[in-house]
């Protein structure tokens, strides 16, 4: 399929819970593609409301957000609005996150540290019907899927368990996690127990060490933004 010209009007939906991140993404896109229409949403629920009100060509979705995670939002977008392309944008560069995003229906996966140089190209590729992964990440994804590299321990976790693990590593209390995900504290505790069993970890401290070693949770931390 022919890639869209920079002069073609595309309707983009930016979904990130941090205003400063959305502003940064808008600045990256606007100077190079000022013909593109950009709408912002701070949560997955707001994003779905926007999608129900007007048509969009592409949603740029943050992976870790309070309430509805980026993976869940991606799944719902592809279920309810299959014509909308989804580009997942995240701090996490591990191939496991890319695999989960693609399995949820994403058309592209881009790390935030690459956004300054690759965001516009990724948007154009995905909006034209293609799939975007950085060359290095694509190679690692293929190697893992082919069994050429060992699967990380976190592969055993469900998307919900991974989301809760990220929040624990980020320092959120069970009551905060339950409130953000609209779950009971008992359900959160059950998930935490299952996570520890799957990862063979015997304490919360060990869970946090594991998360830090795998660079989990950092995306939920932003000292300039109050998420409470």
JOVEN-V658842 format. One record per helix or strand of 3 or more residues. SS is the DSSP state (@ for helix, = for strand). FROM is the first residue (numbers start at 1). LEN is the number of residues. If there is no record, write none. Layout:
BEGIN
SS|FROM|LEN + SS|FROM|LEN
END
This chain:
BEGIN
=|11|5 + @|19|12 + =|37|5 + @|44|10 + =|58|5 + @|70|11 + =|85|6 + @|95|9 + =|108|4 + @|112|16 + @|135|11 + @|153|4 + @|159|11 + @|174|8 + @|185|15 + @|204|10 + @|218|3
END
